[in-house]
């Protein structure tokens, strides 16, 4: 796999600190020419040298791990895939050179791309409204009818200048009636559009929050510390008692499976569905406690996040961090990490010990990034029955699509065929990198006859080097020559020309 272009970041940081290449080379114990090669991405670095560079430039080691660069390169590849015309389509490999040499231009291109997605959403939403809104449809028809009537009467009056007074008065009355009707319709249209502008600001919010979580490896020490200071008893009765005693919020069960997850402001009552499992009850109450008592911790994280440029993005990030805090309360870091390692990430065993759902556990796995107590670095995604990825927590080296679906050969889709059965696979990407993938499809229980039960599948993935820490890898050949499923990122970006599962043409086939 080609190294990620981080030289521009080293060069920019060195210049910001006023350090010369000669001085940096002396600190690192390498030659000036080698520093120059690193800064121009002619030499890759890692291990001890990477750590020394980070220390010399007063950077966290994670700032030079290529995470941000991988994110940008993935999106640039998607832009290339969407380019019209074979001749005008840029080669995907050129994205690396663009980022290394002209990072501001690369980021400007991404900004324009996202703005284009937002504008396309606006156009589609307005088009759908014009085509489907019954008020607009009826109003336009009424306007056409009135305009036609007015035009017909006007033509009659123009062709009959000698019309007697009685007849003219009758036609004048018709004109007055149709003009009044047209005015009423116009006012109806005006009211339909007042305050009814199609809100598409949320179209880019998921992108902003994805970047926000990605650049922080989905780990927030301040929220972990907040949860540890609370040190709450996570028994359902204890959480309910805290909500009522401290905040005057009573917990009530309701038959409404779609009850809002926020307290009724009039009754100070939190209604939760009778069908909710104990794990869901515990999580929702913990989430409410974070929303009431952890606002400062959440606001501090969001206030320092340049990725969250829109109000919709900040609102979405607030919800994500509130859920993060709830997980930190329900699954405290130290005991959860210790148990996860001891049980080798056995989801069923951990569910029994902590009273959590599979999805809650998988989410929590992705947050175990505390220095000195790191868990297995997992990517996680959730797919619905249509194949779309509805949640994603990526890894720097795992090419996970940002929109739509992934490679149809990923085990997350195979799991849909056999719900509740965990499926473990080794996947090999075209560049030779291997990942361990674990997936399971679930269908929530129905709370009443006739209620739909949408199925979804969860998938965890980690680099093959960590697979032996998982109970699910037992019996699999984890060696470099062991069997692996040949997969890709998405069909658009996969160079496997002979793949019989291809859904669309690749922009990488025929490129070197």
N, C-alpha and C positions, 0 to 999 in steps of 0.2 A: 504494500500500500504506500503511496506517495506520502512523504512527510507533509505535515500541515505548515503553512507559511506563518510562522510566529516571529520571523526576523524583524518585520516592520514594527512589532510591538516593543521588542527589545531596543531597537534604534530610537523610537519615539521616547521611550522612558529614559534612556541614557541622555538624550538631548535635553529633556525636561529638567533633569537633575544637573545639567551642566558638566557631565562627565565625558572626557574624551575617549576615543577608542583605545588610545595608548594606556590611559589610566585604568580602564576596565580590563584590558588585557593583563596588566600587571596584577590586579586584584585576583583575577581568575587563574593566573599562572599559565596563560596560553599566549600565542603570538598575536600581534595586531592584525596580521593578515587573516588569521583564523576567526577573529572577532568580526572582521569585515565580511568574510564568507557566511558566518552565522546570520548577520544582519541582513544579508541579501538572499537568505534561504538557499545558499549553495552547500551548506552543511547542516545536517539535522543534529539536535542535541537531546539528551535525556539523562535520566539517572542523576548521578552526583553533580555533573556539570550543570544540568538544568537547575538543580537546587542552589548551586553556587551563584549562578546568574541571577536567580530570583533574589537571593540574599543580598548580592551586591547592589541591586537596583531597588531594594526595599519593596519587593513584591511578594505576594503570597505565591507559593509554587503553583497553585491552581490557575494563576493568571497566565501562565505560559504552557498550559497543558493542551492548547489547541482547541478547547471546547468552543470558544466563540468563533474561531476560524471555521471549524467543521460546520457550525450552524449556518454561517454565511455561505459557504461553498455549496451546501445542500440546497439552499434557496436559489442561488445563482443557477444551479443545475436545473431546477424547476422552471426558472425563467427561460433558459435555453430551450427546454422541452416545449414551451409554449410559443416559441418564436414561429412566425409564419414563413413558410417557404424554405425549402432545403438549402438554397443558395445563401439566404440571409441568416441561417441558423448558426450561431457561434458554436465552436467546438467546446464540449464540456470541460476539457482539460485546460482551456484558456482561462477559466475562472480563477484558478490558482494564481496565475501570473497577474491577473487584474487585482486580486486582493493583496498580493505581495507588494506590487509596485504602486498601486493607487487605491489604498483602502478607502479614502473619503469618497472616491467615485463609485466604488463597489457599494458602499452604504447608501449613497445617493440613489443608485440604481434600485436597490432593495426598497427604499422609501417610495420611489415612483411606482414600483411594482405593486406594493401594498395599497398605494393610493388608487391604482388602476383596479385592483380587486374590489376596493370599497366603492368606487364609482360604478363598476359593473353591477354590483349588488344594488346600488341605488336605482340604476336604470331598470334592472329586472323587477325590483319591488314596485316601482312606479308603473311599469308596463303591466304587471299582474293586477295592480289596483285598477288601472284604467279598463282592463279587460274583464275583471271579475266583480268589481264593486257594484252592487245592485243600484245604489243611490246614483252613482255616476252614470250607469247605463241608462236608467230611466230618465235622468235629467237631460242627458244628451238627446235622447229620442224626443222628449218634450220640446227641447229647444229647436230641433229640426222641424217638428210639426208646426210650432208657432211661427218660425221664420218662413216656412213655406206658405202658411196662410197669409201672413203679412205681405209677402211678395206677390201672391195671387191677387189680393185686394188692391194693392198699389198698381199692378198692371191694369186691372179693370178701370180704376179711376183715371189712369193716364190715357186709356183708349177711349174714354167716354167723357169728354170735357163738358158736354151739354146735359149731363145727367140731372134730372129734376131733384129738388131739395129733399123730398122724402127718401128717395133711393140713396142719395149721397149720405144722408143722416144714418141710414141703416148700415152702409159700408163703413162710415166713420166709427160707428159703434163696434163693428167687428174689429176694426183696427185697434181701437182702444182696449177691447177685451184681450186680443192676442198680445198687444204690447204689455199689458199688465201681467198676463200669464208668463210672458218671456222674462219680465223683471223678477217675478217670483221664483222662476226656475234658476235664474242667475244667482239670486240670493241663497237658494238652497245649495248650489254648487259652492258658493263662497263659504258657507257654514261647514260644508263637508271638508273643505281644505283647511279651515281655521284650526290650528292646533293639531292638525292631522297629518303633518309632514311625516313621511315614512322615515322612521329612525333606523338608519343602517350604521350608526356609530359603533355598534357592537360587532360588526363584521371583522374589524381588525383587533378587537379586544383579546380574542384567544391568542393571536400572534404575539401581542405584547406580553401576555402572561406566560406564554410558553418560553419566550426569551428570558423573562424575569426569573422563572424557576430554573431554566437551563443554566444560566450563568452563575447560579448559586448552588448548583448540583442538588437542588431541591432539599437543602439543609439550612435551617435557620436557628442558630444557637440561642438567640434571644428568646425565641418562643419555647425552646426546650427548657431554658432556665426559668421562664415564667411558669411552665407546668410543674417543674420540680419544686419551685417555691410554694406553689399551692399544695402539693402533695396530697391530693384529694383521695378520699375513699371512693372508689369507682363503683361501689354497689349502687344499683338503681335507686333504692330507697334513700341512700345517703345523698346522691346527687339531687334528687327531687327535694329533699329537705333543705339543701343549700339554696336552691333556686327560690323556694318559698320563704325561708327565714331571712335571707340577705336581700332578695330582690322583689319579694311579694308576688312571685310568679307561681301559680298552681299548675300542676300537671293533670291533665284529664285525657282519657282515651275516648276515641270517637270511631264510629263505623265508617266514616268518610276516609277512604284510602288516599285521597288527594288533599288531605288537610294541609294548610300552609304550615311551614316549618318555623314560623315566628309567632310569638305570643300575640293574642288579640289585645290591642291597645286599650280597649274599653274594659274588658274583664280581667286583664292581667293573667290570662290563662293560656298555657301552651297545650294545644290539642295535638295528640299523636295518634296515628291509626291503631286500631285494635289488632290489626294484622302485623304490626311492626314487631320484629324479633327483639329479644333482649339486647343483642348487639347494636341494633339500630336505635333503640331507646337510650342506651348508655351514650352512644355517640352524639345523638341529637341534643341531649341535655348538656353534655360536655361542650358541644359547639355553642350552645346558648350562654354557658358560663364564660367562655372565651369572648363572645361578642359583648358581654356586659363588663367583664373585669380585665380583659386583655387588650382593650382598645389602644392603649399607649404603645404596647409592644408591637402590635400589628401596624399602627400608623408610622412608627419609627422605621420599619422595614420598607414600607411603601413610599415614604417621603424621600428616601435616599435612592430611589430606583429610577434612573433616567429612561429605562425601557417603557415605563408606564406613562405614555404621553397623553392618553385620552382619559376623560372621566369614566368612560365605560371600562377601559382597561384597569383603572385603579379600583373601580367597584368590583370587578371580577377578581382581581388580586386580593382584595379584602376578604371575599368569600373563601378563596383558596387558602389564605393564611389562617382564617378562622377555623377552617376544617383541619389544617395542619396542627393548630393548637389543641383541638379536640382530640386528635390522634395521640398527641404527646401526653395528654392527660390520661386517656384510656389505656395507652400502651407506653408506660414510662420508659425512657430511653435505656437506662442501664439494665434493669431487669429484663426488658424485652430483648435487647441485644444479646445478653448472656444466654437467655433461653433459646433464641434463634440459632445461635452458634452451637449450643449443646444438642439441640434437637435437629440440627442440620437443615434448618428451614422447612421442617415438616409442617405444612400449612394446617393439616387436620389436627395434629397434636397441639400446635400453638393456639388453634381456635378453641380447643377444650380448656387449655390452661388460662387463657386470657378472656374467654367469652367474646371473641371478636369474629366478624365475618371474614370470608376469604378475601374480599376486595379491600377491607380495612387493613388486613395483614399485608397484602401485596403493596398497598400504598405506603405502609410504614416501612417495608423493606427498602423502598427507594430513598428514604430519608436518613438511613444509617450511615452518615458520613462524618461523624465526630472524630476529630484527630486523636489517634491512639486507641480508638474503639470503633473502627470502621467495620461495617458489615460487608457482605458481598455486594459489589456495585451492580445494581440491577437496572435494566430498562423495564418499563411496564407499559402495556397498552390494553385498551378495551375496545372490542369491536362489536357492532350490532349485527343482527341477522342479515342485513343488507351488505355487510362487508366493510362498512365505513368505520374508521377509527374514531371513537368518541372521546377517548382519553389517551394521552401519551406522555410518558416521562422517558426521554431518550438517554442514550449513552453517547459519549463523544465519538466512538468508533463504529457505532451501529447505525447504518443509514436508514433512519426511520422517516417515512414521508410525513410532510406537514399537513397535507390535505387528502381527503378521500380515503382510498384503501391502499394496502401494501401488496407485496408479492402474493399471489394466490396460493403459493406453496408453503407459506408460513404456517406453522402448526396451529396458530390461533383460529384459522379457518377450518382446519380439519377437526378441531375440537367441537365445532358446531354440530358435527354429524353424530356425536355420541356425548350428550350432556352428562355432566357429573363424573366423567372419567378423565383423570389427569393424563395428559399425553406429553411425553418428553422426547425431544428430538435434538440432534446435532445438525446445525445448519451451516453450510459453507457458502460464502459469498464469492462473486467472480474474482475478487482480488486475493482469494485464498484464506481470508480470515474466517475463523470458526466461532460460532456462538452456541451456547446451550439454551434451548428454548423450552419452556414449560407452559402448557395452556390447559384451560378447563372451561367448559361452557356451563352456565347455570341458568335456571329459569325460576324466578321468585314464585313462592306459593300464592295462589289466588286467595283473596279474602272473601269472595262471594261468587255465587254461580254466575257464569257468563263473563266474568272479568278477564280481560286480556292479560297474558303473562309474557311480556317481551323477554326474549332470551338474549343474552350477551355472553361473550367469551373474554376471559382475562388471559393475558400472557405475560410471563416474566422472561427476561433474557439476560444472560451475562456472558462475558468472554469465557472461552473454553477453559482458560487457566484456573478459573474459580469453580468449575463445575463439580470437582470432587468434594467440595464443601457442602453439597446438596444431597439429601437422601435420594432424590429422584434420579441421580446419575448412576446409582448402583447398577451394575450389570452392563453398562454401556462402555464401549471402547472409546476412551477419551484421547487416544493417541492421534498423532498427526496423520496416520494412515488409516484410522478407523472410518467406518462408513458414516457418511454425512449426506443430508439432503442438499442438492444443489439449488440454491435460492438466489434471489436478487432483491434489490430494494423495492422498486416498482417496475412495471413493464417498460415505461418510458426511459428509465435509466439503467436497464439491465442489458448487458451485451450478449446474453446467451441466445444466439440466433436460432438454435435448434429446439428451443423450449416449446413443447406442445401446449403449454398452459398460457401462452402469451395472449393478452387481450388487446394490445395495441402495439404499434411499431415503436421500436427503440431509437432514440437519437444517438446511441452509442455504438450500434452495430455498424461496422465498416470504419470506425475511427480507431486510431492507435493511441 
